[in-house]
């Protein structure tokens, strides 16, 4: 609990965001093929630090 004002309790999860940022990345691998153009295969989400 951060603060109480009357009956309203302010907590970290009830405070509004100043800025919300969302980022996604996907990983793909290029597979070379004989007598055909290369293909791309999805291998999962990238880990974002």
PDB file as gemmi writes it, atoms N, CA and C in Angstrom:
CRYST1    1.000    1.000    1.000  90.00  90.00  90.00 P 1                      
ATOM      1  N   UNK A   1       0.853  -1.171   0.000  1.00  0.00           N  
ATOM      2  CA  UNK A   1       0.000   0.000   0.000  1.00  0.00           C  
ATOM      3  C   UNK A   1       0.897   1.231   0.000  1.00  0.00           C  
ATOM      4  N   UNK A   2       0.612   2.146  -0.918  1.00  0.00           N  
ATOM      5  CA  UNK A   2       1.411   3.365  -1.008  1.00  0.00           C  
ATOM      6  C   UNK A   2       0.788   4.496  -0.200  1.00  0.00           C  
ATOM      7  N   UNK A   3      -0.570   4.651  -0.329  1.00  0.00           N  
ATOM      8  CA  UNK A   3      -1.222   5.788   0.314  1.00  0.00           C  
ATOM      9  C   UNK A   3      -2.717   5.494   0.421  1.00  0.00           C  
ATOM     10  N   UNK A   4      -3.376   6.079   1.405  1.00  0.00           N  
ATOM     11  CA  UNK A   4      -4.823   5.948   1.558  1.00  0.00           C  
ATOM     12  C   UNK A   4      -5.416   7.348   1.578  1.00  0.00           C  
ATOM     13  N   UNK A   5      -6.454   7.563   0.749  1.00  0.00           N  
ATOM     14  CA  UNK A   5      -7.159   8.837   0.715  1.00  0.00           C  
ATOM     15  C   UNK A   5      -8.632   8.534   0.911  1.00  0.00           C  
ATOM     16  N   UNK A   6      -9.128   8.719   2.123  1.00  0.00           N  
ATOM     17  CA  UNK A   6     -10.507   8.348   2.433  1.00  0.00           C  
ATOM     18  C   UNK A   6     -10.649   6.835   2.354  1.00  0.00           C  
ATOM     19  N   UNK A   7     -11.587   6.381   1.514  1.00  0.00           N  
ATOM     20  CA  UNK A   7     -11.803   4.945   1.345  1.00  0.00           C  
ATOM     21  C   UNK A   7     -11.023   4.371   0.169  1.00  0.00           C  
ATOM     22  N   UNK A   8     -10.304   5.201  -0.571  1.00  0.00           N  
ATOM     23  CA  UNK A   8      -9.569   4.734  -1.733  1.00  0.00           C  
ATOM     24  C   UNK A   8      -8.127   4.437  -1.364  1.00  0.00           C  
ATOM     25  N   UNK A   9      -7.693   3.230  -1.672  1.00  0.00           N  
ATOM     26  CA  UNK A   9      -6.331   2.801  -1.375  1.00  0.00           C  
ATOM     27  C   UNK A   9      -5.520   2.862  -2.668  1.00  0.00           C  
ATOM     28  N   UNK A  10      -4.429   3.599  -2.638  1.00  0.00           N  
ATOM     29  CA  UNK A  10      -3.533   3.692  -3.794  1.00  0.00           C  
ATOM     30  C   UNK A  10      -2.469   2.616  -3.678  1.00  0.00           C  
ATOM     31  N   UNK A  11      -2.374   1.802  -4.693  1.00  0.00           N  
ATOM     32  CA  UNK A  11      -1.337   0.783  -4.760  1.00  0.00           C  
ATOM     33  C   UNK A  11      -0.611   0.937  -6.081  1.00  0.00           C  
ATOM     34  N   UNK A  12       0.499   0.272  -6.202  1.00  0.00           N  
ATOM     35  CA  UNK A  12       1.270   0.351  -7.425  1.00  0.00           C  
ATOM     36  C   UNK A  12       0.454  -0.122  -8.633  1.00  0.00           C  
ATOM     37  N   UNK A  13      -0.384  -1.137  -8.465  1.00  0.00           N  
ATOM     38  CA  UNK A  13      -1.166  -1.633  -9.598  1.00  0.00           C  
ATOM     39  C   UNK A  13      -2.371  -0.743  -9.920  1.00  0.00           C  
ATOM     40  N   UNK A  14      -2.756   0.176  -9.041  1.00  0.00           N  
ATOM     41  CA  UNK A  14      -3.878   1.069  -9.344  1.00  0.00           C  
ATOM     42  C   UNK A  14      -3.427   2.418  -9.881  1.00  0.00           C  
ATOM     43  N   UNK A  15      -2.111   2.683  -9.896  1.00  0.00           N  
ATOM     44  CA  UNK A  15      -1.627   3.947 -10.438  1.00  0.00           C  
ATOM     45  C   UNK A  15      -1.621   3.878 -11.961  1.00  0.00           C  
ATOM     46  N   UNK A  16      -1.981   4.943 -12.643  1.00  0.00           N  
ATOM     47  CA  UNK A  16      -2.020   4.915 -14.108  1.00  0.00           C  
ATOM     48  C   UNK A  16      -0.611   4.903 -14.710  1.00  0.00           C  
ATOM     49  N   UNK A  17      -0.513   4.333 -15.895  1.00  0.00           N  
ATOM     50  CA  UNK A  17       0.771   4.288 -16.594  1.00  0.00           C  
ATOM     51  C   UNK A  17       1.104   5.667 -17.165  1.00  0.00           C  
ATOM     52  N   UNK A  18       2.350   6.063 -17.093  1.00  0.00           N  
ATOM     53  CA  UNK A  18       2.803   7.271 -17.758  1.00  0.00           C  
ATOM     54  C   UNK A  18       3.084   6.973 -19.222  1.00  0.00           C  
ATOM     55  N   UNK A  19       3.577   5.765 -19.472  1.00  0.00           N  
ATOM     56  CA  UNK A  19       3.879   5.355 -20.837  1.00  0.00           C  
ATOM     57  C   UNK A  19       3.818   3.834 -20.881  1.00  0.00           C  
ATOM     58  N   UNK A  20       3.200   3.296 -21.932  1.00  0.00           N  
ATOM     59  CA  UNK A  20       3.109   1.853 -22.100  1.00  0.00           C  
ATOM     60  C   UNK A  20       3.768   1.489 -23.417  1.00  0.00           C  
ATOM     61  N   UNK A  21       4.742   0.613 -23.356  1.00  0.00           N  
ATOM     62  CA  UNK A  21       5.486   0.218 -24.546  1.00  0.00           C  
ATOM     63  C   UNK A  21       5.392  -1.298 -24.704  1.00  0.00           C  
ATOM     64  N   UNK A  22       5.115  -1.742 -25.922  1.00  0.00           N  
ATOM     65  CA  UNK A  22       4.986  -3.172 -26.198  1.00  0.00           C  
ATOM     66  C   UNK A  22       5.843  -3.508 -27.404  1.00  0.00           C  
ATOM     67  N   UNK A  23       6.587  -4.585 -27.310  1.00  0.00           N  
ATOM     68  CA  UNK A  23       7.473  -4.961 -28.400  1.00  0.00           C  
ATOM     69  C   UNK A  23       7.399  -6.468 -28.614  1.00  0.00           C  
ATOM     70  N   UNK A  24       7.365  -6.886 -29.870  1.00  0.00           N  
ATOM     71  CA  UNK A  24       7.363  -8.307 -30.199  1.00  0.00           C  
ATOM     72  C   UNK A  24       8.377  -8.561 -31.297  1.00  0.00           C  
ATOM     73  N   UNK A  25       9.012  -9.704 -31.224  1.00  0.00           N  
ATOM     74  CA  UNK A  25       9.942 -10.115 -32.261  1.00  0.00           C  
ATOM     75  C   UNK A  25       9.731 -11.599 -32.525  1.00  0.00           C  
ATOM     76  N   UNK A  26       9.916 -11.993 -33.767  1.00  0.00           N  
ATOM     77  CA  UNK A  26       9.784 -13.386 -34.155  1.00  0.00           C  
ATOM     78  C   UNK A  26      11.092 -13.863 -34.752  1.00  0.00           C  
ATOM     79  N   UNK A  27      11.385 -15.142 -34.568  1.00  0.00           N  
ATOM     80  CA  UNK A  27      12.615 -15.714 -35.106  1.00  0.00           C  
ATOM     81  C   UNK A  27      12.273 -16.626 -36.284  1.00  0.00           C  
ATOM     82  N   UNK A  28      13.036 -16.500 -37.352  1.00  0.00           N  
ATOM     83  CA  UNK A  28      12.884 -17.340 -38.531  1.00  0.00           C  
ATOM     84  C   UNK A  28      14.251 -17.854 -38.957  1.00  0.00           C  
ATOM     85  N   UNK A  29      14.254 -19.043 -39.542  1.00  0.00           N  
ATOM     86  CA  UNK A  29      15.484 -19.642 -40.040  1.00  0.00           C  
ATOM     87  C   UNK A  29      15.330 -19.852 -41.544  1.00  0.00           C  
ATOM     88  N   UNK A  30      16.385 -19.554 -42.272  1.00  0.00           N  
ATOM     89  CA  UNK A  30      16.380 -19.738 -43.718  1.00  0.00           C  
ATOM     90  C   UNK A  30      16.863 -21.150 -44.036  1.00  0.00           C  
ATOM     91  N   UNK A  31      16.038 -21.924 -44.744  1.00  0.00           N  
ATOM     92  CA  UNK A  31      16.391 -23.288 -45.132  1.00  0.00           C  
ATOM     93  C   UNK A  31      16.707 -23.311 -46.617  1.00  0.00           C  
ATOM     94  N   UNK A  32      17.946 -23.621 -46.929  1.00  0.00           N  
ATOM     95  CA  UNK A  32      18.363 -23.726 -48.328  1.00  0.00           C  
ATOM     96  C   UNK A  32      17.852 -25.039 -48.908  1.00  0.00           C  
ATOM     97  N   UNK A  33      17.403 -24.997 -50.173  1.00  0.00           N  
ATOM     98  CA  UNK A  33      16.888 -26.191 -50.842  1.00  0.00           C  
ATOM     99  C   UNK A  33      17.578 -26.362 -52.190  1.00  0.00           C  
ATOM    100  N   UNK A  34      17.677 -27.600 -52.643  1.00  0.00           N  
ATOM    101  CA  UNK A  34      18.324 -27.912 -53.919  1.00  0.00           C  
ATOM    102  C   UNK A  34      17.335 -27.631 -55.054  1.00  0.00           C  
ATOM    103  N   UNK A  35      17.750 -26.872 -56.047  1.00  0.00           N  
ATOM    104  CA  UNK A  35      16.965 -26.532 -57.238  1.00  0.00           C  
ATOM    105  C   UNK A  35      15.673 -25.777 -56.930  1.00  0.00           C  
ATOM    106  N   UNK A  36      15.580 -25.145 -55.789  1.00  0.00           N  
ATOM    107  CA  UNK A  36      14.426 -24.327 -55.423  1.00  0.00           C  
ATOM    108  C   UNK A  36      14.925 -23.118 -54.639  1.00  0.00           C  
ATOM    109  N   UNK A  37      14.084 -22.112 -54.559  1.00  0.00           N  
ATOM    110  CA  UNK A  37      14.468 -20.966 -53.737  1.00  0.00           C  
ATOM    111  C   UNK A  37      14.401 -21.342 -52.258  1.00  0.00           C  
ATOM    112  N   UNK A  38      15.136 -20.618 -51.453  1.00  0.00           N  
ATOM    113  CA  UNK A  38      15.190 -20.905 -50.015  1.00  0.00           C  
ATOM    114  C   UNK A  38      13.828 -20.661 -49.369  1.00  0.00           C  
ATOM    115  N   UNK A  39      13.554 -21.403 -48.315  1.00  0.00           N  
ATOM    116  CA  UNK A  39      12.306 -21.213 -47.574  1.00  0.00           C  
ATOM    117  C   UNK A  39      12.636 -20.695 -46.178  1.00  0.00           C  
ATOM    118  N   UNK A  40      11.661 -20.045 -45.558  1.00  0.00           N  
ATOM    119  CA  UNK A  40      11.830 -19.512 -44.211  1.00  0.00           C  
ATOM    120  C   UNK A  40      10.897 -20.267 -43.277  1.00  0.00           C  
ATOM    121  N   UNK A  41      11.412 -20.634 -42.099  1.00  0.00           N  
ATOM    122  CA  UNK A  41      10.618 -21.375 -41.130  1.00  0.00           C  
ATOM    123  C   UNK A  41      10.580 -20.606 -39.819  1.00  0.00           C  
ATOM    124  N   UNK A  42       9.373 -20.458 -39.269  1.00  0.00           N  
ATOM    125  CA  UNK A  42       9.184 -19.799 -37.975  1.00  0.00           C  
ATOM    126  C   UNK A  42       9.642 -20.742 -36.874  1.00  0.00           C  
ATOM    127  N   UNK A  43      10.497 -20.255 -35.952  1.00  0.00           N  
ATOM    128  CA  UNK A  43      10.995 -21.111 -34.869  1.00  0.00           C  
ATOM    129  C   UNK A  43      10.620 -20.594 -33.480  1.00  0.00           C  
ATOM    130  N   UNK A  44       9.808 -19.559 -33.391  1.00  0.00           N  
ATOM    131  CA  UNK A  44       9.335 -19.104 -32.083  1.00  0.00           C  
ATOM    132  C   UNK A  44       9.598 -17.637 -31.829  1.00  0.00           C  
ATOM    133  N   UNK A  45       9.077 -17.185 -30.697  1.00  0.00           N  
ATOM    134  CA  UNK A  45       9.273 -15.796 -30.294  1.00  0.00           C  
ATOM    135  C   UNK A  45      10.684 -15.562 -29.823  1.00  0.00           C  
ATOM    136  N   UNK A  46      11.195 -14.388 -30.090  1.00  0.00           N  
ATOM    137  CA  UNK A  46      12.522 -14.007 -29.624  1.00  0.00           C  
ATOM    138  C   UNK A  46      12.431 -13.572 -28.165  1.00  0.00           C  
ATOM    139  N   UNK A  47      13.475 -13.791 -27.407  1.00  0.00           N  
ATOM    140  CA  UNK A  47      13.538 -13.368 -26.023  1.00  0.00           C  
ATOM    141  C   UNK A  47      13.994 -11.919 -25.994  1.00  0.00           C  
ATOM    142  N   UNK A  48      13.174 -11.049 -25.419  1.00  0.00           N  
ATOM    143  CA  UNK A  48      13.490  -9.622 -25.353  1.00  0.00           C  
ATOM    144  C   UNK A  48      13.993  -9.313 -23.947  1.00  0.00           C  
ATOM    145  N   UNK A  49      15.211  -8.827 -23.837  1.00  0.00           N  
ATOM    146  CA  UNK A  49      15.765  -8.565 -22.487  1.00  0.00           C  
ATOM    147  C   UNK A  49      15.102  -7.404 -21.802  1.00  0.00           C  
TER     148      UNK A  49                                                      
END                                                                             
